[in-house]
Amino acid sequence: MPKMFKKKENKEDDKIIRARRGKFVSRLRGMKDVLPEEYRYWNLVIKKATELAKSYGFKRLDTPVLESLELYERSSGRSSDVVTKEMFSFVDKNDDRIALRPEATPGVVRAYIEHGMFNLPQPVKLFWLGPVFRHDKPQAGRFRQFSQFDLENIGETSPVADAELIAVTYYFFRELQIDVVIQINSIGCSVCRKDYLVKLENFYKERGRRAKLCHDCKKRLVKNPLRLLDCKEKACVEMAAEAPQIVDSLCDDCRNHFIKVLEYLDELDIPYNLNPLLVRGLDYYNRTVFEVWPSAAEAAVEVAPGGAEKLAGKAAGERAEQPRQNALGGGGRYDGLVEYMGGRPTAACGMAIGLERVIMKIKEKNIPLKDDEKGDIFLAQLGDQARRKIMKLFEVLRKAGFNVREAFTKDSLKSQLEAADKMGVKYSLILGQKEVMDGTILIRDMESGIQEIIDYKKIVAELEKRLGNPAK
C-alpha cells in the first residue's frame, strides 16, 4: 500500500478511536485531585492535627457536607462574603434551600444543640477534619473545595480556652517546621461594640471618606460597619489604618479578658502581634479574634512581646501594615452563637486551619518527609505454587506487625528484586519451587547481597531476631 494512503488511513482510524472514546470531561474549575504521591503530605498534617487535638482533650466529630442554607445565613451573617458571594447553594427536589458547607463551626454548633451535648460535662471539646466549599476565585493555596482542621471549645468562658486554642494552633505549625506569628485583636462584646460602631461610622462619614470606599464597603457601612476594617482594597486599607481602634472602646470585662489571654501567650512564649485591623469576616465572633500568618509576611510588622503590658498601658496604637497574603488559619470566640441558633446561653471559641495552605508551605520549605512507601521486608516468588504460598505468608507477616511489601503480579525475579531495591527494604524473602519442596525460604540482605537458607516455619522468629519484635 502506498505511504500516502496509509497515512490517510491512520488519520481516519484516529478519528474513529476519538469518536468511540467520546469527549473528555475534566474536573471543575477550582477543584483538585489529590494524587497518590501527594498523600505523604496529607498523611503528615492529618496525623499531626489528630495527635495534637487528642492530646489536649478534643474528641472528633463529623458533620454532613450538606446543611440547610438557613444555618449559614443565621450563623455567618446574611451580609457576610461567605453567604453573599461564596456559598454553593441550591433548591433541591423538595424545594428545600440547601448549601454545601462553607465552614465547620455552624454545623458543629448545630450538632451540639441537636444531640443535647449541653447535658454533658462542660466544656465539650471537639475537633473536626473535612472538606468545605466556597465559590471563591481560585488562586495559590485556595480552591473551591478545600480541607480544614477545626477545634471547637463549647461551654467555657475562661480566657484560658482562648489561649489554649491559640497555643495548639501555634504548636501545630511549629512541629511542622513552619514559622508563624499570631495576629490577635479583641472586637469586644455587643455592649462595648455598640459605642465603637458609632465612632467608626462617624469616622467614615467625615471629609468625604464614604465616596472613596469600594462598592462593597459602601454596603458594609450600612449593614455591618465592622467589616470595613477587613477589606483588602488598597484605598480601604489606607483609610482603615487611620480608623479608631476597637481596643480603646472595650468595656472592663472585655479588656480584662483580652489582657489575660495575652498574658498566657506571653508566658508560653508564643509570638503574636496586636493587630487593630483584625476583625475576621463572620458575624458570630466576639471578644478574642486571631489569625495565623507566615513569618515571612511579617517583614514590615513588628512582633509585640509583652503585649499584655502594652495593652494595659494603652500603647497598642502601633499600626500593623495589613499584608496582602493568605492567612494559614484563624478563629476566635463566639459566645452568642449557640443561643442564637436555638440553644442555651453558652460561651464558646474555635479555630480553623486550611490544610492545602499548610501543605503548600511544607513544599516551599522543602521539609524532608518520611517515605511511607518504604518497607522492611519484600516477598518475592518464582512460579504459581510459590506465589500462592508467598501471598499467604504476606498476610501472616502483616498481621504480625512487620512492614512488608510485594509485587505479586511480576513473574521475573529480577524485576521483583529491582522493585524491592527501589522500595529501600532491608531484606527480601525469596520462595521458588525448590524452596517449596524443601520447606525452606531464602532471606537476602539487600545492602550486602548475602543470601541465607532458613527453615520456612522459623521465618517469623528469624525476622524478629533481625528486625526486633514489631508488637513491642
Secondary structure by P-SEA (a helix, b strand, c coil): ccaaaaaaaaaaaaaaaaaaacbbbbcccccccccccaaaaaaaaaaaaaaaaaaabbbbbbbbccccaaaaaaaaccccccccccccccccccccccccccccaaaaaaaaaaaccccccccbbbbbbbbbbbcccccccccccccbbbbbbcccccaaaaaaaaaaaaaaaaaacbbbbbbbbbcccaaaaaaaaaaaaaaaacccccccccaaaaaaaccccccccccccaaaaaaaaacccccccccaaaaaaaaaaaaaaaaacbbbbbcccccccccccccbbbbbbcccccccbbbbcaaaaaaaacccccccccccccccccccccccccccccccccccccccccaaaaaaaaaaacccccccccccbbbbbccaaaaaaaaaaaaaaaaaccccccccccccaaaaaaaaaaacccbbbbbcaaaaaacbbbbbcccccbbbbccccaaaaaaaaacccccc
